[in-house]
């Protein structure tokens, strides 16, 4: 998998204490992983409030099921999967929300302005995609999940993941080639 902000070393003693219900150890785990968990939840949900709820629910679930963590993989991978599962579940439950407009940012130099502009174009283009497509792109291209893992998260087949990723990438390519159409696509998606 790709490098991830979740890749945080967790002391085995802290994990053992948390498994026994030690609230100080649980708080230490929460403080260590709260920001990466929120970041992943936000990338999937694109809503701060929903991401906060997902993060909170994911930690509650993780602490309740901590004894089920076998330790055959890093703790951060297990926790990240709990967060992603909660985020996908929230997408399934929520009605489709309107995309948020990003404001233009004027960088210090032309090069940094171009990089920021490209990042904003990508963020805007991702916001145009449907929630499932955006999540599949994020999980595959950023988080490093393979198609089998993504299919498992959605309860679908690998071909579902491959097809949706291919279509989403085609749509992103069209949107990024003609940035003016991003606003039009957002407006059409909101209707």
C-alpha positions as CSV (number, residue, x, y, z in Angstrom):
1,X,0.0,0.0,0.0
2,X,1.0,3.6,-0.4
3,X,2.5,5.6,2.4
4,X,-0.2,6.9,4.6
5,X,-0.6,9.3,7.5
6,X,-2.0,6.4,9.4
7,X,1.4,4.7,9.5
8,X,2.1,5.7,13.1
9,X,4.1,3.5,15.4
10,X,2.0,2.3,18.3
11,X,3.7,1.1,21.5
12,X,2.6,-2.6,22.2
13,X,2.2,-1.7,25.9
14,X,-0.3,1.0,25.0
15,X,-2.2,-1.3,22.8
16,X,-2.2,-4.0,25.5
17,X,-3.5,-1.5,28.1
18,X,-6.2,-0.3,25.7
19,X,-7.3,-3.9,25.2
20,X,-7.7,-4.2,28.9
21,X,-9.9,-1.1,28.9
22,X,-7.4,1.4,30.2
23,X,-9.0,4.8,29.3
24,X,-5.6,6.6,29.3
25,X,-4.3,4.2,26.7
26,X,-7.4,4.6,24.6
27,X,-7.1,8.4,24.8
28,X,-3.4,8.1,23.7
29,X,-4.5,6.0,20.7
30,X,-7.3,8.4,19.9
31,X,-4.9,11.5,20.0
32,X,-2.3,9.7,17.8
33,X,-4.8,8.6,15.1
34,X,-7.5,11.3,15.3
35,X,-6.2,13.5,12.5
36,X,-5.4,10.8,10.0
37,X,-8.8,9.2,10.7
38,X,-10.6,12.5,10.1
39,X,-8.6,13.2,7.0
40,X,-9.6,9.9,5.4
41,X,-13.2,10.3,6.5
42,X,-13.3,13.8,5.0
43,X,-11.8,12.7,1.7
44,X,-14.5,10.1,1.3
45,X,-17.5,12.1,2.7
46,X,-16.5,15.7,1.6
47,X,-18.4,17.1,4.6
48,X,-16.7,18.2,7.8
49,X,-19.6,17.3,10.1
50,X,-20.0,13.9,8.5
51,X,-16.3,13.3,8.7
52,X,-16.3,14.2,12.4
53,X,-19.2,11.8,13.0
54,X,-17.6,9.1,11.1
55,X,-14.3,9.5,13.0
56,X,-16.1,9.4,16.3
57,X,-18.1,6.4,15.4
58,X,-15.1,4.6,14.0
59,X,-13.1,5.1,17.2
60,X,-16.1,3.9,19.3
61,X,-16.3,0.8,17.2
62,X,-12.5,0.3,17.2
63,X,-12.3,0.5,21.0
64,X,-15.3,-1.9,21.4
65,X,-13.7,-4.4,19.0
66,X,-10.1,-3.9,20.0
67,X,-9.9,-7.5,21.3
68,X,-10.7,-8.7,17.8
69,X,-7.5,-7.1,16.5
70,X,-5.3,-10.1,16.0
71,X,-2.0,-8.2,15.5
72,X,-1.0,-10.0,12.3
73,X,-0.9,-6.6,10.5
74,X,-0.1,-3.2,11.8
75,X,-2.7,-1.6,14.1
76,X,-2.9,1.5,11.9
77,X,-4.1,-0.6,8.9
78,X,-6.8,-2.2,11.0
79,X,-8.0,1.2,12.3
80,X,-7.9,2.8,8.8
81,X,-10.1,0.0,7.6
82,X,-12.6,0.6,10.4
83,X,-12.7,4.3,9.5
84,X,-13.2,3.6,5.8
85,X,-15.9,1.1,6.5
86,X,-17.8,3.7,8.6
87,X,-17.3,6.4,5.9
88,X,-18.7,4.1,3.2
89,X,-21.6,3.2,5.3
90,X,-22.3,6.9,5.9
91,X,-22.3,7.5,2.1
92,X,-24.8,4.7,1.6
93,X,-27.2,6.3,4.2
94,X,-26.8,9.9,3.2
95,X,-28.7,11.6,0.4
96,X,-26.5,13.1,-2.3
97,X,-25.3,16.5,-1.2
98,X,-24.4,19.5,-3.4
99,X,-20.7,19.9,-4.1
100,X,-18.9,22.7,-2.2
101,X,-17.3,25.5,-4.3
102,X,-13.6,26.1,-3.7
103,X,-12.3,29.6,-3.6
104,X,-9.4,30.7,-5.7
105,X,-6.1,31.1,-3.8
106,X,-3.4,33.5,-4.9
107,X,0.0,31.9,-4.3
108,X,3.3,33.7,-3.6
109,X,4.9,32.7,-6.9
110,X,3.6,31.7,-10.3
111,X,4.9,28.2,-9.8
112,X,3.2,27.7,-6.4
113,X,0.1,29.4,-7.8
114,X,0.1,26.8,-10.7
115,X,0.5,23.9,-8.3
116,X,-2.3,25.3,-6.0
117,X,-4.5,25.9,-9.0
118,X,-4.0,22.3,-10.3
119,X,-4.7,20.9,-6.8
120,X,-7.9,23.0,-6.6
121,X,-8.9,21.8,-10.1
122,X,-8.4,18.2,-9.0
123,X,-10.4,18.8,-5.7
124,X,-13.2,20.5,-7.7
125,X,-13.2,17.7,-10.3
126,X,-13.3,15.0,-7.5
127,X,-16.2,16.9,-5.9
128,X,-18.1,16.5,-9.2
129,X,-17.8,12.7,-9.1
130,X,-20.5,10.7,-7.4
131,X,-19.7,9.6,-3.8
132,X,-18.9,6.0,-4.7
133,X,-16.7,6.9,-7.7
134,X,-14.8,9.6,-5.7
135,X,-14.3,7.0,-2.9
136,X,-13.0,4.4,-5.3
137,X,-10.6,6.8,-6.9
138,X,-9.3,7.9,-3.4
139,X,-9.0,4.4,-2.0
140,X,-7.2,3.0,-5.1
141,X,-5.0,6.0,-6.2
142,X,-4.2,7.6,-2.8
143,X,-4.7,5.0,-0.1
144,X,-3.3,2.2,-2.3
145,X,-6.1,-0.3,-1.9
146,X,-6.3,-3.0,-4.7
147,X,-9.5,-3.8,-6.5
148,X,-10.3,-6.9,-4.4
149,X,-10.1,-4.9,-1.2
150,X,-12.3,-2.1,-2.7
151,X,-14.8,-4.7,-3.9
152,X,-14.9,-6.2,-0.4
153,X,-15.6,-2.8,1.2
154,X,-18.5,-2.2,-1.1
155,X,-19.8,-5.7,-1.1
156,X,-19.3,-5.9,-4.9
157,X,-17.1,-7.7,-7.5
158,X,-13.6,-6.7,-8.6
159,X,-15.0,-5.8,-12.0
160,X,-17.3,-3.3,-10.2
161,X,-14.2,-1.6,-8.8
162,X,-12.2,-1.7,-12.0
163,X,-15.1,-0.4,-14.1
164,X,-16.0,2.4,-11.7
165,X,-12.3,3.5,-11.4
166,X,-11.9,3.5,-15.2
167,X,-15.0,5.6,-15.7
168,X,-14.2,8.0,-12.9
169,X,-10.7,8.5,-14.3
170,X,-12.1,9.2,-17.7
171,X,-14.5,11.8,-16.2
172,X,-11.7,13.4,-14.2
173,X,-9.6,13.6,-17.3
174,X,-12.3,15.4,-19.2
175,X,-13.0,17.8,-16.4
176,X,-9.3,18.6,-15.9
177,X,-8.7,19.2,-19.6
178,X,-11.5,21.7,-19.7
179,X,-11.5,23.4,-16.2
180,X,-14.3,25.8,-17.2
181,X,-16.6,22.8,-17.5
182,X,-16.1,21.9,-13.8
183,X,-18.5,24.6,-12.7
184,X,-21.0,23.5,-15.3
185,X,-20.6,19.8,-14.2
186,X,-21.1,20.8,-10.6
187,X,-24.3,22.7,-11.4
188,X,-25.6,19.8,-13.5
189,X,-24.8,17.3,-10.8
190,X,-26.6,19.4,-8.2
191,X,-29.8,19.4,-10.3
